[in-house]
């Protein structure tokens, strides 16, 4: 899951000096009782280094509300672990504003770790509509969308042009081309992120959604995965590994490994986030100038991507909640959102930016990404999302490695998810 990078992914490594804290680590208040004052922003590692300069702009114009950036590891799983450990400390928590994966909103809200937010304080109508749903739980706004994302199918447009084939729109076309064209050029056919981690949950959910299925309903209270659509989606991926048009090496890929394989000229097709398009098209890439992007295919036409990205939330025990909300409004304003794209190569949530001719010239994939985001769906909402994701990863990986048939894997997943939800 390369959200705050690719997503991903404002977000570097755990290496920031925590200025703004007393030497003891205590969270001192300014004593004004106004709700305004210094705050901290916790985020996964900023791989592109763009977030620090954005926050410097805030600090110059808000000297009494300076924000300190706390960078956690760039791994989503490690960031989740560190954030939840800190939040369980209640009023001893170090963090005021949290940059969280979109899939964590329900979990954090149900646990009482983040506070409800006033809808009228944020420009929600200016955002791409699907992203707002990732910030709600039980009908209440608990976060504000900051970065969005949707998976794209990257392809070698030079090779498809040589054989006179259009980029695939359906699974059948993808499978045909991965089988017949890729081997002629010494390439692997298709890859995604199939190591058992959050990325596999995303890839599996996209396959199930694209086939018309779902995993959970009713905020995680109902298990819906035992369906013909889920069997079709997981079966499509498992067949690819079994028949070889998905290389076995892809079972070890996360976002970076899969991006590197494509960038090094070892794949014909790749499912990844838009950041991979930017990297593969950059100077020094072996496939620079030869990369195309289209929406993910589905059984009968364009499929459904999972929404990636991150949301900004306020800790229930924030020292200065008004300043925390003001910072979120600043980071989601159009001027800063433009810089999120131009400096961080991260997809903004502001809809108008996707129609900007200057930005489209610089980022040609924006129209495709906009269409993919508008057709995307969130990961399963659940207050126990971490357990849901672990179950999906383990079961689907067993299906991909041939240890279990797609049919039995789906039945097993339904049982495990029922146990997680208590139903």
N, C-alpha and C positions, 0 to 999 in steps of 0.2 A: 504494500500500500504506500504509494509514493504521493501522499496527499500534499503535505506542506512543502513539498519539493515540487513533485510532479504535480501536486498537488500541490509538487510536490511540491509538492512537496513541497517564507520567511523561516529560514530554518537551517543552522550551521553544526556545531558540536559542543560538547560540554567543556567550554574553555573560557567562559566569560567571568571577569572579575565582578563580584556582586557588590558594586558600589551602591550606596544608598542604604545598606544595612549597618546597624551598629556592630562593633567588633564582636559582641556576644551573639549576634544573629537575631536579637530581639526586634520586633516590628514596632518601632516607636511611632506614636501618633503626633501630629503637630499641635494637638490640643485645641484646635479651633472648633471641632464638632460640626464643621460645615459639610463634611463628606468630600472635601477636596484636599489634596495633598499628594505627596510622593506615592508612587505605585510601582509594582513589579509586573512584568509580562513574562510568563513562562511559555516556552515554545520548543518544539523539536528542533534539531540542529539546522541552521540556515545554510544550506549547501551552496547557495550562490552569493551569500554575503550582502544581500540587498537590504535586510531589515534594519540593521544598525543605523545606516544613514537616514532611513525613513523616520526612525525614532529620534534621531538628532534634530530633525526638523521640528518635531513636537516639543522637544526639550528647549529649543531656542525660543519658542513662542509661548511656552507654559512653564516659566522658571519655578513657579511654586508647586507644580504638579509633575515633576520630573519622573520619567519612567526608567526603570532599570531592567535590562534584558537578561533573562535567565535562560540559557540555552541548555537543553537536555540532549541526550543522544539522538541521532537522526533515525534510529530504528523506532518504528511506531510502537512495537511491543515494549521496548525499554522505556520510552517516553511515558506510555500508559502506566507502567509499573511505578515510575518515580512520581508521576502526578498523583496517582491514587494513594500512594503511601503518604505523601505530603498532606493531601486533603483530609485524610483520616485523622490528622492531628488537630482538626477543628480550628480554633482561634490561634493555634500555634503555627498554622500554615504560613509559608513564606510567600505564596503567590496571590496576586490580586486579580489579574486578568490571565485567562488561560486560552491558548491557541490549541484547540482540540480537534482531533479527527471528527469528521461529520458523524461517524458511526457511534461516537461516545456520548453524544448529547443526551440520549434517553437514559443511559446508565448513570451519568453524573447528576442528571435532574432527579431521577428516582431515588438516588442515594442522599439527596439534600445537599450536595456539594456546591451547586451553582444556583444562583438566585434568578427568579423570573424577571424579565425585562419588559419595559413599557414599549409597545409596538410603535407608538407615535413619536418616539425619539429617534427612530432610525428610518432611512429611506427604503423601506422594504419593497415599495412598488417600483423602484428603479432597478431592482435585481432581476436576474433571470428567474422566472417563476418557480421552477423545480427546486432551486437551492434553498428557498425559505422553509420548505418542509423538513429539511435536515436539521433545522434549528429549533424545532418545536417538540414538545412532549405533552401528551394528554391535553392537547388543545392550547397550550400556553407557550409563549416564546421564552426560551431559556438561553438563547445564544443569538449571535448575528453572523450570517454568512460572511466570510472574509475572502476565501479562495475557493473556486470550484474546480471541477475536473471531470472529464469523461474519457473513457478508453477509446482509442482510435486504432484502426488497422493501418499500419505502415507497410508500404510495399516498394519494391524496386521498380520504379517506373521505366527505367532503361530496358530492363529485361522483358517486361510485359510489352513494351513498344516493339521490341525485336520480333516477338512472336505474334504480334497483332491481337493481343488479348486485353480486354478492359479489366480494371480491378474488380475483384469478386464482390457481388452483392448478397450472395447466399452461401450457406454452408457447403452445398454441393459444388458450387463453383470454386470456393476456397480449397476444398478437398481435391478436386480434379486438378487444379493448377499446382497445388503443393506436391501432388503425386507425379504429375507428368512434366512440368516445366522445371521445377527446382533441381531435380537430379541431373538434367542436361547441362546445368551450369555449375554443378558441384556444390549446390546449396542445400541446407535444410529447408523443409517446406514451410512450417509454421511453428511459432512458439508464443507462449505467454509467460506468466509467472506461476510456475507449478510446484515450486518448493512448498512444503507444508508450513505456511505462515499466512499473514493477513492477505497477501496478494493472491493466494490460492482461493481464499474465501471470495474475493472479488471476481476472479475468473470463473469460478463455479457458479456464483450468483448470476453473472452475465449470461452464461450458457442456459441456466434454468429460466431466467426472465425472457431471453430471446425466443425460447420455445413456447412461451406463453404461461409459464408456471410461476410459483412463488415459494418462499421458504417458511415465512411466518406471517401471521396476520394479527390484527387487534393489539398492536403495541407489544407483540411477543407472547400474547396469551393463547394464541391458537397456532398449531403446527399444520402447515399446508403443503409440505414438501413431497409427500407421498402421492405423486401424480405421474401421468404419462409424460407430461412436459419435462418434469425433472429427470425422468429416466432417459428421455431423448437428449436433453442437454448434456448430462454427465456421460451418456453413451457416446456422443459425438467426440468429446475430448478423449475418452478412453480408447475409442477406435483409432484415433489419430496416433496415439502412442503405440498401440498394438501393431498397426500397419506400417509405422515408421515415418509417416509424413509429418508427425510431430517428433523431433529427435529426442532420444532418451535423455540427452543432456539438459533438455528443457525442464526435466523433473528437479533440477538443482537451481533453476533460475529464479532470482528475485528481479526487481525492476532493473537494477544496474547491470546484472549479468546478461539479461536478455537484451538490453539496450546495446551493450558492448558487442554481443554476437552479431546483431544487425549492423551496427556501425562498422564492424570489421569486415563486412561483406560475407557473412556466413549464413544468412537467412534470406528467403524470398519474402516472407510475410512475418509481421510481428504485431501482437497486441500490446500496446503500452500507452502511457499517458503522453500528453503533448510535449512534455519536456524532452522526450526521446527523439521526437521529430527535430526539435531545435538542435540537439546535440549531434544527431546523425547528419544534419544539413550544414553543420559548421565547418569552417576551415580546418583541415587536418583529418576529417573523417574520410574513410575510404569510399564512402558512398555519397559524399557531398554533391548536391546537384541532381541526384538520381533518386530522391525520396519523394514518394507521394503518400497521401493520407486520405482515407475514406472512413465513413462510419463502420462500426463492426457489423459483419454479416450475421444473418439469422437464417432460420430454416427456409423462409419464403421471400426474403428481402432483407432490408436493413434490420439489424438486431437491436438489442437494448443494452446500453452501457450501464454500469453502476456509477452513481455519482461519487466522485472523490472530492477532495478538498478539505478545508478546515473552517471551523466556526470560532468566534471569539465569545467567551463566556466570562461572567464575573463570579469570583469565589463568594460563597455565602458569607464568609468571614473577612471579606475585603476591608482593608483599613479605611479606604476612601472610595466608597462606591460611586459617588458622583463623578469623580475624576476617572474612574475605571470606565464608566459609560461614555464619558466625553472622549476618552482615547479610542474606544471602539467606533464612535461616530467619525472621528478623524481618519482612522484607518480604512473605513468603508466609504469615505467620500470619493468623488470621481477623480480628483487630482491625484490622490494617493493610489487609488485603484489603477490608474494608468501606469504609475511607477511600479506597482506590483507586477504588471506585465512587462514593461520595458526594461526594468532593472532585474527583476527576479525570474522572468520567463514563466510566471505562474498565471493561470487563467483567472481573470478578475470576475467578480460577481455582478458588476454593473453591465446591464444589457446594452446600453448605447455604445460602449467601447467596441463591441463586436461588429458594428456597422461603420466604424471610422475608417475611411479610405487609407489614411496614412498608416494606421496600425495594420490593416490588411496587407498592404504592400510589404511591411516588415515581417509580419507573421501570417503567411499565406493560408495556414491551416485554420484561421479563426472562423470563417463561415462553416466549415465542416464541424469544428468543435462546438459552435453554437447549436447546430442542428442536433449534435449528439447529446449535449447537455439538456436540450429541451425534450428529448425523447428518453432521457435516462431515468433510472429509478434508484432510490436509496437502498443501502444494505438493510437487512432485516432489523427493524427497530425492536429493541428489547432492553430492559433494565439489567439483563444479564448477558449483554452482548459479548463480553470477552469469552464466556463459556460457549455461547452459540458459535462464535467463530472457530474456537478450538475444535468443536465437534465437526463442523463442516470441513475444516482442513484435514483432520485425521481420516474421516470417512472417504472423502473424495480422493485423497492421495492413495488410499488402498484400491480404489477403483482404477485410477490411472496406472498403477503399478501392476495391475492384474491380480491382486490378492483377493479381489471381490468383484463380482459382476455389477454392472450399473444397477440392475434391478434389486439385488440384495443390498447394495450400498444405500440406495434410496430408502428402503424399508428400515435399515439399521439407523440411518440418519433421523428418520421420523421418530424412532423410539428414543434415541439419545436426546433429541430436542424436546420431546415430551418430558423427559426426566429433568432437563434443565429448567423448563418452565413450570414444572410441578403439576402437569396435566397428563 
